[in-house]
Amino acid sequence: MTTRDWRPLVREFQQVVGEKGVVWTPEEMLVFECDGLTSYREKPAVVVLPKTTAAVARVIKICHRANVPFVARGSGTGLSGGALPVTDSVLIVTAWMRTILKVDLENQQVVVQPGVINNWVTQAVSGAGFYYAPDPSSQVICSIGGNIAENSGGVHCLKYGVTTNHVLGLKLVLPEGEVVDVGGTLPEMPGYDLTGLFVGSEGTLGIATEITLRILKVPETVQVLLADFTTVAAAAGAVADIIGAGIIPAGMEIMDNLSINAVEDVVATGCYPRDAGAILLVEVDGLAVEVTENSQRIETFLYQNGARSVLTATDPDQRLKLWKGRKAAFAAMGKLSPNYYVQDGVIPRTRLAEVLQEIGRLGEEHGYKVANVFHAGDGNLHPLILYDNAVPGALHAVEELGGEILKLCVRSGGSISGEHGIGAEKRCYMPDMFTPADLETMHWVRQVFDPRNLANPGKLFPTPRTCGEGARTQGREQVKDALLF
Amino acid sequence: MKPSPDLEIKQKLTALLGAEAVSPMTEHGFRGEPWLVLPETEAVLATVLRLAHQNCWRVLPMGAGSKLRWGGLVREVELVVSLARLDPLIEHATGDLTVTVAAGMPLARLQEHLKSAGQFVALDPAYPTTATLGGILATADSGSLRHRYGGVRDLCLGLTVIRADGERAKCGGRVVKNVAGYDLMKLFTGSYGTLGIISQMTLRLYPIPPASQTLCLQGSAANLTQALLAVGNSTLTPSAVDIIANDGLGLALGFQSTPAGVAQQVAQFLSLGQALGLTVKPYTGPEIWQGAERVVCKVGVPVTAAVALAGLVTQLGGVAVLHGGGGMGHIRVMPEIMHLQKLRTFCEGVGGYLSILEAPTTLKETFDVWGYKGNALGLMERIKKQFDPLALLSPGRFVGGI
């Protein structure tokens, strides 16, 4: 922390958001010093909690005038350190911007403030038979604003797409305090698609203060199939056959043996066999007649690929039971190991078996166990590296292993992030995926929106310094009652 | 700025590409006397743009040229760069449901190739037999299938572009899920060649459904509106929901599913419609892209206003197809400014828009082509300036004269 006297700025912020809306005692700021990537920590100078677009714009104008960087934060569940404060920054928290501004069922859209929790959107429209499709596992706690910043996915994005496919318009406060409206109430409007450009920009282009989202009609029937296999390769083979047959399920998830046992230790679902090499969950939805037919075909593919047993459920409670273990998977890892480090690589789904084998080999080589829980349908891997942070140097070692896994994903034709974002954590791997000209072109956008580099600086773009430069402390936090992945 | 002498341009380009790839652009009658350049590789395309950048030659990029007249009137250019010869299939990852192609690949040829694998690009744009994928992407041109599969923006997974300075840059990737870096694919989709030239793209594919059928119902505007809202509130899963103004008003639903799924949905839609007094109408999509004297517009209105807009188009003697998922679609009317003003006023009154794609030059000279009414034009101009500081690419074609 520098010797800057923050009191004049604090007074200015208080004039905008009231005294309660400004937090700056060290104790109160403790909770804001990291997001879901808890191994990186940094205290902001001041935390500001605005309630309106106008207040956000005034706060940002103050930052701009004083040449102070700002970082936006929703619920703080992000896993790449996107909401990690930077030194001597103002943290703008959207926790007081939690109003659902408009529900228009006939035109199937809602307008929300950024602090609205993902799950609240569905709750607001479920009575009328609608839902908001993107469903990150942290949906009971993560905010829509954070989803916009990271372009969040979820288990159902195989069929329904990720956040960007469901955003129609945004009201934005740009990094110099200008307020603009991009997109609108229709999927395409005249002009450049700035809505699409902004989604996934990780807080580096400004703050979205009003968000227009598309909602969908709940399908008539949903069926879940749970199959267990002796190997991950067999489960991956079933995934390939299902896709190859022209069926697009709502979601397809695989868990490996290590994850299965962790889950059974903790939630004891009783339906994930402990001796299985992998379980595969497939969810299909649509009209009853389509679901029945597709489920039968899927079941055939499951058995053809060596499934030992297949459980099915259409009743909501039964479906939840089959999903329970998957949903608890990451939380359960806490039982296996004092700490874990989660990665978020993507590979072409046809290469699942070989890449997973290689990840296992890399784990052995580095001396760490790697559990795998992943979105098999779209090739989005979440390897969990188990480690003990009390061992000196362990975090550094697992980050190195994580980096090897990401490079493997890129070599296999994939990506270093499927849904968690680049943030503070993975920016040093950007040059593995993009050339200097690619990065320069992205940076052009940044320069247009934020010429002074004040919005979430040090995120997304690589710097000559290495990864893991952020302040670190020991320990791992679990947000109460929430699944972070 | 006075461009270099014509022949000097030709000499420089001929030295690079050979005489056969450089010819006068005559048939389109553009302002100035541009040279038509046909690079065959991405590297040559990059060199052409670098040369253009060094010499301040203005460039209008095109694919097959089917939509070259869409949008604003292009100011004088020295070069028209066609990607028609830059057309190879680069990779069809069958099991991954993705395809990577050079931008000059015609959609029809790609669909033919994909058919053998039981897959397709879920796009049904204008001029489907000639349109190239680069042109479709640059104009964000989609059709009825957008109801189920989304627009071009939702299907593009990665891009390579040649920038105004001749550098090659890529964004996105070849996998179906990827959030690494800014989503420049969205920025380039629908940018009408004003920010760079798209040279290559990766697209998401879908399996060809085993069965499909379209059923069109007709009736009064009030009953059609009710039917449209009832469909939206039902669990039917149509791939297309089109409001059609063509010899009266109709509501056409396309279904793609298993044979049993299609049969059941057609029956359900029919009984839903009959309960509202609708009757079956033979399905004929309106001929939007034909007619000598025509103005074709891209429009967008909320679903709740779509039938009313179709009714207004009918009153004015035009035809329309509006896609029910978002009330977006195309209308064709006579080149009457009064009519266009009336339609634009209607669209804007309900939060929508009307942009002109095809129209006689004289009309485009007097009527705002894009109808952009937002407050982000300054931001768009700054983006253009950053990507193309000399304003060499597609000058004047886009929103606000960008």
Interface residues (C-beta under 8 A of the other chain):
Chain A: L105 E106 N107 Q108 A128 G129 E150 N151 G153 C157 G161 V162 T164 N165 L174 E178 V179 V180 D181 V182 G184 T185 L186 P187 E188 M189 P190 G191 Y192 D193 L194 T195 G196 L197 V199 G200 S201 K217 V218 P219 E220 A240 I243 G244 A245 G246 I247 I248 G286 L287 V289 E290 E293 N294 V346 I347 P348 R349 T350 H375 D378 G379 N380 G413 G414 S415 I416 S417 G418 E419 H420 G421 I422 K426 M430 M433 F434 T435 A437 D438 L439 E440 T441 M442 W444 V445 R446 Q447 V448 F449 L460
Chain B: A93 T94 G95 D96 L97 T98 G118 A140 R146 G150 G151 R153 D154 V161 R163 E167 R168 A169 K170 C171 G173 R174 V175 V176 K177 N178 V179 A180 G181 Y182 D183 L184 M185 K186 L187 T189 G190 S191 L195 Y206 P207 I208 P209 P210 L229 G232 N233 S234 T235 L236 T237 S257 T258 A260 G261 Q264 Q265 G300 V301 P302 V303 T304 G325 G326 G327 M328 G351 G352 Y353 S355 W370 G371 Y372 G374 N375 A376 L377 L379 M380 R382 I383 Q386 F387 F398 V399
